[in-house]
Amino acid sequence: MHYIATRADHEAGTLPKEILAEIHEAILTTGYALVSNLVSEETRELLLPTILEDVDIVRADGELTPHEQHTGVGHLQLGLRRYAPYVRADLAANPLIESVVEEVLGDGAWLGFYNGNVNCPGSTSQPLHFDRPYSWRTPEEAEAHGQSWPPPTTTLSCSVALAEITEETGATEIYPGSQRETEVATWTSNRLKDRPDLLAAWGPPGRMEIPAGAVCFRDPRMWHRGVPNHSDKPRAMLGLTYHSALANHWRGRLVHDISAEDSEQIISNPALKLLDEGGVGDGRLVFHASARLAFATDSLHGVNRNVKFVDEEVNHLVDAHSRGGARVGIEE
Ligand SMILES: O=C(O)CCC(=O)C(=O)O
C-alpha cells in the first residue's frame, strides 16, 4: 500500500476515509503502509544537517553507543533537537500523520517516542527482532478484554525519511505479516533466534524503502532488523511512536496488573503513566519552551501529543537510548 498525500488532504487536515481504511487494512495484514508527501522539504532541509552534525558529536569519542553494543554497530538511537527552530509542526504534530494514528489506535492515542533511527555507513546487521510485545498474550486474555486473536497492535511506529531511504542506504529489512505470528506472543525475548521454520513461514523478507518526506506506518510487532548502509552518508530516518489510550506504562506497554488507585490516577490525568521504577508519575516527553509553537494547534484527531515544556536547556543527546531523547520524571 503506497498512497501519495495530496494538497487537498493537507488542506482538509486528514487523509480521506477510504484511504485510511486501506492503510488500516494494510497494517493489519502486511504490517505496514507507506504514505508519501507528508513532511515538507523545508522541514527536511532544516533537520537533515542537524542529524549529520549530531552523528559526528556522538561518534567523536570513538565508543560504541549502548544501543550499538546491544543491537549492531552503526545503528544509532539519536536524540532529536527539542528546541526551536528544530521542532516542526509538520513532523511532531502533523494532522495527516495523526489521522492515521487515530484510524489505527483510536481516540486518545499519545506520542510516546520522538527520536532518530540513524544507520551509519559501515554498519552491520542487527539480530532480527520485534519492538513490542503482544498486549494480550493468549486467546483467553484477548477474549476477556474483548479483543480479537491475534490481537491488534496498541502501538504504531511512524518511520520518517528525511532523505530517500533505499536498499543502498540501509533500508530496514522486514518480514511482512509476521506481526500475526502468535507463537511469539508469550516469548520473553524479542529476538528470532534459531527458528528457521518461522523465518521460512513469513519470509522472504522485504526492505522498508521510503521516499524523502514519506512515512512508513508499521506495526512494531512486525519482525525487522537494521542492515548495512552501503552508501557514504548516514541514513536519517526519524521515529515517532504513538500508543493507544489503553497503554498505561510510559514506554507504551499495557500493564494488566495495576492497582485500582494507580489506574484511577492515570485515567483522570493523561500526563500520568506507570514508571519503570514502579508507581505513577509524569510520563510526558520533555521539550524546551521555545518549541511550543510546533504544538500550538489542537489535534484534529484526538491525539495527545504528551509533551511538557521546560525553560531549562533540554539536552536531546542525553538519555536518547533509554528515554527517547529526554527525561521523564515525577510530576513537579
Ligand atoms: O534503523 C533500522 O533500520 C532498524 C533499527 C532497529 O530496528 C533498531 O534499532 O531496533
The ligand as a Tripos MOL2 file, in Angstrom:
@<TRIPOS>MOLECULE
LIG
   10     9     1     0     0
SMALL
NO_CHARGES

@<TRIPOS>ATOM
      1 O1         17.2040    1.5310   11.6750 O.co2     1 LIG1
      2 C1         16.7870    0.4560   11.2300 C.2       1 LIG1
      3 O2         16.8230    0.1550   10.0370 O.co2     1 LIG1
      4 C2         16.1840   -0.5170   12.1970 C.3       1 LIG1
      5 C3         16.6190   -0.2020   13.5840 C.3       1 LIG1
      6 C4         16.0600   -1.0920   14.6050 C.2       1 LIG1
      7 O3         15.2270   -1.9350   14.3800 O.2       1 LIG1
      8 C5         16.5400   -0.9230   15.9890 C.2       1 LIG1
      9 O4         17.4850   -0.1400   16.1960 O.co2     1 LIG1
     10 O5         16.0000   -1.6080   16.8790 O.co2     1 LIG1
@<TRIPOS>BOND
     1     1     2 2
     2     2     3 1
     3     2     4 1
     4     4     5 1
     5     5     6 1
     6     6     7 2
     7     6     8 1
     8     8     9 2
     9     8    10 1
@<TRIPOS>SUBSTRUCTURE
     1 LIG1         1 GROUP 0 **** ****
